[in-house]
Amino acid sequence: MKPAWHALAVVAMLGALTAGCQRSSDSDRTSVPLLSREIGLAYERAYQAHMRMTTQRFDEYVLAEVAGRCGPVVISPADRPRWEFVCGVAYRTRRGGRGSASYTVAVDRRGCFVGRSSEYPAQVFESVLRRPGPNPLARIQSCP
């Protein structure tokens, strides 16, 4: 009898752990404030990757401030897998430089997103490999 109880306990524990990872409805996939925050964080990671790629230096604190702001373009009905947003990112570097970029963002059912910007070239020169590579700022993605 004990092995059956242990198996039941393991199944119940796994069910409880995975229940928090699933979205209960289509409207739970994201919110504008959450997406705005996450696009800013994803941009910061992409900016750091771009700097490492092109300069061979790692400075975790290149950006002093990053702010994202998103607005919906198309919110699909429940039977459609994606939502479309337009997001703007404004940043300030530690050395006083400022900039901004805009992204077209698609959010899937899980709340994961991919943002694309035409403001950055699709490829940049990788100094370590000495050849062009995909620009981390042209396509950012995250799964909060």
SVG drawing of the C-alpha trace seen along z (x, -y; Angstrom):
<svg xmlns="http://www.w3.org/2000/svg" viewBox="-12 -62 50 64">
<polyline fill="none" stroke="black" stroke-width="0.4" points="0.0,0.0 2.8,-2.4 4.2,-2.5 0.7,-3.5 0.5,-6.4 4.0,-7.5 3.1,-7.4 -0.1,-9.4 1.8,-12.0 4.4,-12.4 1.6,-12.8 -0.2,-15.3 3.0,-17.3 3.9,-17.3 0.3,-18.5 0.6,-21.3 4.0,-22.4 2.9,-22.4 -0.5,-24.0 1.2,-27.3 3.0,-27.2 -0.1,-26.8 -2.3,-29.7 -5.9,-29.3 -7.3,-31.3 -6.2,-33.2 -6.5,-36.6 -3.9,-35.5 -1.0,-35.3 0.2,-38.8 -0.8,-42.4 0.5,-45.7 2.4,-46.6 4.0,-43.1 5.0,-43.2 6.3,-46.7 8.6,-45.6 9.7,-42.4 10.5,-44.2 12.7,-46.6 14.6,-43.7 14.9,-41.8 16.3,-44.9 18.8,-45.3 20.1,-41.7 20.2,-42.2 22.2,-45.5 24.7,-43.7 25.0,-40.9 25.5,-43.3 28.3,-45.1 30.1,-41.8 29.8,-40.7 31.1,-43.9 33.7,-45.0 34.8,-41.7 34.2,-43.4 31.7,-42.5 30.2,-45.3 27.0,-44.2 26.1,-47.8 26.4,-49.6 22.8,-50.9 21.8,-53.1 18.1,-53.1 15.8,-51.2 12.0,-51.8 9.6,-50.0 6.1,-51.0 3.8,-48.8 0.4,-49.1 -1.8,-46.5 -2.2,-46.5 -4.2,-43.4 -5.6,-41.2 -6.8,-38.0 -9.8,-36.0 -9.2,-32.9 -8.8,-30.6 -5.9,-32.6 -2.4,-31.8 -0.8,-35.3 -1.3,-38.9 0.4,-41.8 1.8,-44.8 4.0,-47.8 6.6,-48.5 9.0,-51.4 12.2,-51.2 14.0,-54.2 17.4,-53.9 20.2,-55.9 23.8,-54.7 26.1,-55.2 28.2,-57.5 25.2,-59.8 24.2,-58.5 20.5,-58.2 18.5,-56.3 15.2,-54.7 13.9,-51.9 10.6,-50.5 9.6,-46.9 6.7,-45.0 6.0,-42.3 4.2,-39.0 3.0,-37.2 2.2,-33.5 -0.3,-31.6 2.4,-31.0 3.1,-34.7 6.5,-34.4 7.3,-37.1 9.5,-37.9 10.1,-41.6 11.6,-42.7 12.9,-46.1 13.9,-47.6 16.0,-50.3 18.9,-47.9 20.7,-46.0 20.0,-42.3 23.7,-41.5 26.7,-43.1 30.4,-42.2 31.4,-39.8 34.9,-40.8 35.8,-37.4 34.7,-35.3 35.7,-38.0 32.6,-37.6 29.0,-38.9 26.5,-37.5 22.9,-38.0 22.3,-41.3 20.8,-40.7 19.1,-44.1 17.2,-43.4 15.3,-40.5 14.7,-40.2 12.8,-37.4 11.8,-36.4 9.6,-34.0 8.7,-35.6"/>
</svg>
